[in-house]
């Protein structure tokens, strides 16, 4: 093997996602004169990480857009909602501290910063994670970037290159960090492998920042840390992250007496489909499930007794799906429902938003354009259409190892639901229908939710069934940090020379969201923790 390449740097950042890019940019734009090296295991074309393909939603508090919409929000209300979902334990000092920091600082440190970059949010604030039984977001807080997170990443990378013109930044792509270098009790750099040349390298550094993401791309680790209350993990889980989000840096922190907490707290999604153009094994796409479809188990039976419907509690949806006998579930609807309600998370499947074409996007929403549905039916084996229920049932059974579903039983399940709708609102006695009525009270949901649409409506065909699996996404736990983003040892003291930000740190403190996220805390959490770490590291520079 060739002798190791040797580098030196003042500040090393591990990970080229949005957290790593943000801290590097923030340091340089503050006037940082020390040398910064940013390392990423992927190639230059993947610079930006998962955020490059993300939808771009952020949970923000008391913003001008909220006030313009008549939403009277505050940090106090947001923190109360946060605690309702988090279910913090007695020992969760730092997660609690980071939750408080988030609601108090996110608008100034994230919203205002994003606006200062020349970006905008869509004028309609969305209402997600309302809570199924216990309140979640008591008010709409989900702000969507105009241009998706992809436009944000492109803007940040362009600014980063400009800020680096003075020569204070080195980018090392296709460099896989494997170990820390120790100097007495201090982290003094990293060792790893240059994947391009298959040559080892070492990088000595005064300050090291972990921004390498969570464990969601490593399905073995996802299963290892599977939440106990969700039972046994499904035999098939789709990968909604990337294999480089493998949790290796978490392991390295633990080997050096660093604290890693709450890896059993995960933010997975309940409705993933196999990616039509997979980039790696088990690559999945996360659907935003339709509200007016029936969510069924492998036998075609409606999952219950609490019907599954999105918009209230994602964690609950994942728990119910994970407890089913088989790893797949079905969403049965008609074309009219799908064209109005179906969405797919991410930038790639929202081209008008990604390309900032506001008028076409609004028109397609108002007219319930079916371009996305047609695309998925053409590309994905998990999307099935049919003119009759018998034909649909046969095609559904054709995707599984045996004929689990009876057309007669499926007709009975759907017929009972449709009969509720036929009776009219005065006689609705179905929790899914009641929740649809609630969702439609908010303008942002009404435009994307059908008004009491029957499934076996002959005028709304053809019929459509979608086979879905649980899909991994975000790690809510992680490397424990204090409010300075310093990695903490098991004795509670900082591990000298080491910081962690973004998803690697559980978006702050090793688990700031607790058990459940209010959604939109991920992209914003990466920026918030990165900017806080930049502030701390910049102010600690030698005279």
N, C-alpha and C positions, 0 to 999 in steps of 0.2 A: 504493500500500500504506500502511496505517495506520502511524503512528509506533510504535516498539517500547514495550511495557510494560517498566518498569524495577523490579526488585526488589533488595533486599539481604538478606543472611542471613549468619550466622556460619559455619554448617555446611550444606552442600548435599549431599543424597543423591540420586543418579540411579538410579531403579528402585524400584518398589513391590512387589517380591516378598518372599520370606521373609528374604533377607539385608538388604534395605533397611529392612524393618519392624523386624527384630531390633535393628539398630544404633541406630535412632531410639529404640526403646523402652528399650534398655539405657542409652543416654545420659541419657534423661529420668529413668529410675528411679535412676540414680546421683546425680541432683541437678543435672544440667546446666542452667545458667541461660542459656547462650548460645542464640541463636535457631537453630532447625533448620528447613530447608525440604526436603521430600521431593517429588521430581518423578517423575511416571510418564506414559508416553505413552498408556496406556489410560484408560478411564473409571473412575469410582469403583466401579462394579459388578465390575470385574476386580481390585480391590485384593487383593493376595496372590499374583498371578502364577501361575506353573505349580504352585506348592505347593498352591494352593487346590484343585486337582483331583488331587493326588498321593496315592499309596497310603499313604505315611507310614512307610516302612521306614528304619531307621537302623543302621549298622554301629557297634556299641558294644563296649567292651573291659572284661572283668572286672567285670561288673555283678552286683547281687544276684540277678537272674533267672538269669543263667548259673550262679552258684554254687549256687542252689537246684536247678538241673537237673543238678548234678554236673559242670559244665563248668569246668575249671580253666584259665582264660585269664590272660594277662598282656600288658603292653605289649611285652615282649620277643618273645613268640610272635607277636603281631599284626604287629609291625614286620618280622619275618622273612617272614611270609606276604605282607605288603605288597610287600616287595622282590622276592619271587618273581614277582609279577604285574606289577610296575611296569617292570622291565627298564630302570632308570635309566641314562642315559649319564654319561660322566665329567664333563660340564659342568653336570649337574643339581644344583647346590648347593642352591638354594632349594626345589625340589621335594622333595629328600631331607629338608631341614630341616622342611618343613611336614608331611611324612609322619610324622616322629618326633614333632612337636608334636601331631599328630592322635591317634596311639595313646596318648600320655601324658596328654592333656588332655580327650579327648572325653567321657569318663564324668563327670568333675567339671563341665566347662563346658557340656555338652549334656544328658546323661542327668539329672544332678541338677537342672539348671535346669528342664528340662521337668517333672520330678516336682514341683518347687517351684511350678509354675504350676497344679498340681492335676490334671495329666493322668497317664495310666497307659499302660503297654505291655501287650500281650497276654502272658499267662504263658508261652506256648510260644515259645522262641527258635528261629528258623528257620535252616536251613543252606543257603546259596546260594554260588555261585562256588567250588566245592570245588577246581577245577582239573582240566583234562582229563588232562594228563600231568605237568605240574609243579604242585606244591601251590599252592592258592589259600588259601581259608579252611580252615585245618586243624581248626577248631572252629566250631560254630554261633555266629554273632554278630548275625544280622539280627533286630532288635527292631522290632515293628510297633506303631505308635501306636493305642491304642483310641480310635476316632473318626476315624481317618485323619489325614492332614496338614490336611484341611479344618478339623477341630475345633481343631487347633493354631493355624491361621491366624485362625480366628474368635476364639480366646482372646487371641492377641497383638494383634489389631486392637482388641478391647474394652479391653485394658489400655493400649494406645497412646493411645486417645481419653481415657481417664481420666488418664493421665500428662500429657496435653497440656492439661489444664484450666487450668493456670497461664499459658497463652498462649505457650509457647516453641516451638510447632510449627505450621508451615503446610504444608498438603497441596495440591499443584498437579497435578490430573489433566488428562489430554489435553494435556499439554505435552511436545512432542518436542524433546529436546536435540540440537542439531546440531553445535555447535562449543564449544571452550574459549575463555575469555577469558584472555589472557596479560598479566601485568604484569612486565616484564623477563623473568626466567627462572622466574617463579612462575605456577602456575595460579591465576587470580584470579576464577573464576566460569565461567558457561556462557551460551551464546546458543542460541535455538531458536525454535520456532513453537508458539503457542497454537492447537491444532487446532480448538477450538470456535469461535474467532472469526477464525481465519486471520490472526492478528496476531503479528508477531515479538515476542520478549521477550528481555531480558537479566537476568541474576542475578549480582550481584557477591557473592563469598563468600571468606572466609579459608581455608576447608577444603572440599574437594570429594571425595566418595566415590562411586566407580562401583560400582553394584550392579545392573547392567543385563542380566545373564545372558550367555549365550554366543552362538554363531553358528548353532545348530541350527535356528532358524526361518527361516534364509535358505538355501534349498537350492542356490542358485548358489554361495554360499561353501562349503557342505558339499562340493560337487563340486570346487571349486577346491582345497581342502585335503585331498582324499580320500587316505587312507593308501596309499602306494605298494604295500605288500605285499598289498593287497586288489584290485589291478588297476584296471580301468576302473570307475567308479561305475555302478550300474544306471541304465537309462534312466528308470525310475520309482522314486522314493524318496518315501515318505509323510512328511509333516511332523508330528512328535510334539511339537513345541514350540508356538511362536506366531510369526507374522511379525515381531513387535516384537523378538524375539531375533535381531537381524540382524547383530550384530558391528560396528555403526557406531562404537561407543565404542572398540572395539579399533583401528579405523582412525584415529580421532582421537588416541589415545595415540601411535600410531606417527608421526603427523604432527608430534608435539611431542617426538620423540626418545625416547619411551618404548619399553620392550621388550615385545614380544608373542611368546610362544614356544609351540611344540607344538600349533598348531591342527590338525595332522594326527592328533592323538590324540583320538579320538571314542568316545563310549559310545552307539552306536546299538543298535537291537534288530532281530532277524532275522525277526520274525513280526508284522507290522502288517497291519491291514485298513482299508479306507476307512471313515471315520467315517460311520455312518448318518445323522447330523445335522451335517454339516460346518459349521464356523464360518468357514472360510477355505479357499483352494485347497489341494488335496492333504492336507487334514486327515485324520490317521490315528489309530487306536486300537492300542495295543500289547498283543498277547496274551501270556500266560504259556503257552507251548506245552505241549500234553499230552505226557506221557512215553511212553505206550503206543501212540501213533499212529505211522505211518510217514511220514517226511519225504521227499517226492518232488520231482523236478525237473519241468520243464514237460512232459516226455514220460511222466510217471508212473513214472519209474525212481527207485529208492531212492538218495538222495545218499550217496556214500561215497568211498573204501572205509570211512572212519570214519563210522558212522551218526550222524546229528545227534540230540542229546537235550539238553534244557535242564537247568540245575542245576549245570553244571560250568565252562563257559567261554563266556560270551556273546560275547566278541570272536571266538572261533573260529567260532561259529555265523554271525556276520555275515560273516566272511571267506569261508566256504563258500557262503553264499547269494549274496554279491556276485560270485563267480566263475562262477555258473551262466550258461548261454547266454541265458536269458530272465530278466527281472526278477522273475518270480513263482515261487513254489514252492507245493507242496500238502501238506496234512496230512490223511491219510486214517485214519479210525477208525470206531467205531460209537458209538451213543448212550450205552451203558454207560460207555465210556471218557470221553466228553465230559462227562457229568454228574458224574463223579468227579474229573476232572483239569483241565477247562478253567477258566481264570481270565483276567481282563482287568485290566491294571494301572490303578490310579487309584481315586479315591473314588466316582465316579459308578456304577461297575458292581459296587460292594461295599456295597450299601445298609445291610445289618445292621451291618457294621463301622463305616460312616460314622455311623449313627444310634446307635451304642453299644448295640445289642441283642445282648448276649452269648449268652443262651440260644438264641434263634432261629438265630444264626450257628452255634453248636456243633451244634445239631440238624440243620441243613441240611448241614453237613460230614459228619456221621455217616451221614445218610440219603442222601447224594449227590443233593441236590435239583437238579432240572434247570431251574430258573427262568431262569438265565443263558443256558443253551443255547437254550431256547425263545425267549427274547427276541432273541438274535442271529440265529437262523434266520428269525424274523419280520421283523427290521429290516435285515439285512445281505445284500447280493447275493453276498458272498464265502462265505457259509455255504450249503452244498448238502446236501440229504438225499435218500435214495432207498432203496427196498426191495431193489433188486437191483444188482449191480455193473455190469450193462449200462446200467441207467438212470442210475446215478451217473456213469459214464464219459461218457455223452451230455451230461449237464448240465455236467460239468467242461469238456468241449470247447466247450459253448455259451457259456462265459465268455471264450474266447480267440479269436484271429483265424483259427484253423484247427483241424482235428481232430488234435491232437498225440498223444493217448492212445488206445491200443488196450485194449479191455476184456479180451481174452485175456492181454495182457502184464501188465496191472494185477493180474489174478487170479493170475498166476504169481508176481509180486513179493510179494503179500500171502500167498499160499499157502506160499511158502518160509519166511516169518517165522512164520506160524501153525504150521507143521510143527515148528519148533524148540520152540515152547511145548508142543505135544502130547507130545513125547518126555519131558518132565519135567525138573526142575532138574538131575538127575545128568548129563544129556546136552545141556544148553544150551551152545551154542557160537556165541553172537552177542553182540557187545559192547553193544548196546543193552539186551538182556535182562540181561546181567551188571550193567550200571549201574542198571537198575531194581531188581535185587536189593540192590545197595549202598544206593540211596536209601531203600529200605523198612526199613533197619536203624534209621533215625532216626524217632522217633514223628511229628515234624512233617511228614515226607515220606510216611510210610506211610499216613496218613489221607487223603492227596491223590493216592495212586498205586495203580492197580489191581494186583492180584496175578496176573501172567502171563495177561493177558486177550487171547484171540485176537480178531482183527478180524472175520473171517467167521463168527463165532459167531451162528447164527440166533436164539438167545435174547437177544442183546444189541443187536439192531437198533432202528431202521433204521441204515443206513450214513450216514456224514457225511464230507464233504470241505470243507476250508477253504482258500481261496486267500489267500496272504499275500505281502507285499512287505516289503523292508527299510524301517525307519522311523527317522528322525532323533530324537535325544533330547538327550544332554548333550555339552558340549564339555569335554574333559579338559585341554586346554591353555588358555592365556589370557594376561592381562596379568601380567607378572612383578612379584612383590612380595617384600619381605623379611618377617621375622617380625613386623614392626610394621604390616604391610599397606600400607606405603608403596610406591607405584609406582616402579619403577626405570628409569632411563634406560639407554641402550645402553652407557654407561661404567660401569654398576653402581651409580651414585649415585642417591639418591632424587630424584624430580621434585618440587620443593617444592610443597606445597599439595594433593597428589593422592594418594588411597588407592584401593584396589580390593579387593573382597570377593566371596565366593560364586563362582558359576560364571564371572563376568567375569574373576576372577583364577585360573581353572583350579582353583577351590576351594583356592587358596593357592599362591603361588610361581610361577604360570604353568604348573602341571602336576603337582600333588602326587601324583596317582594313577599318573603315568607312562603306560605303554601300556594297562594294563587296571585297572579298578576292582575292589575286593572287594565292590562293590555296597553300597548304603546309605550311601555316603560323601558323597552329594550334599546331601540335606536336612541331615544333620548337619554337613557341611562348610560350608554356608551359615551356619548358626547359629554354628559355631565361629569362623570368620573374622570374622563380624560382631561377635561379643562381644569378640574380641581387638582389633579396630579401635576399638570403643567404649572399651575400657580405655586404649588408647594416646592417643586423641584427648582423652578426658576428663582424663587426667593431664597433657596438654600445654596445658591452657587457661591463659590469662594470669592472673596474680595480681590 
